[in-house]
Amino acid sequence: MRLAFLDPGQFSARLELEAPVATPDGQGGADIAWHPVAALWALVEPVSQAFSEIAGAEAATISHRIWLRFRADLAAGQRLRKGARVFSIRTARDPDESRRYLVCYCEEEGR
């Protein structure tokens, strides 16, 4: 298997990994709060964009491929934050199964 190689200098975006924490709301549901897990260096690559109409307003969904150093605690359903920008993690995989990097496929909602 060919190993993925990235220049460490390409990891220039500082992101915050956040995990959802559900708190019961007393009515059978839950309130979701996002709590920081770690600060990470990453390479963010825009991949595609799609436009849709929601309640009469145009909304854009932008997908990104985000490269990180390998972490065993990262999973789909978490998110990455860069200031006001939020990237929802849809999937994450080890591109060459060497436990060096993770590639996260994320969506950034309406910018």
Buried (B, 14 or more C-beta within 10 A) or exposed (E): EEEBEEEEEEBEBEBBBBBEEEEEEEEEEEEEEBEEBEEBBBBBEEEEEEEEEEEEEEEEBBBBBBBBBEBEEBEEEBBBBBEEBBBBBEEBEEBBEEEBBBBBBBBBEEE
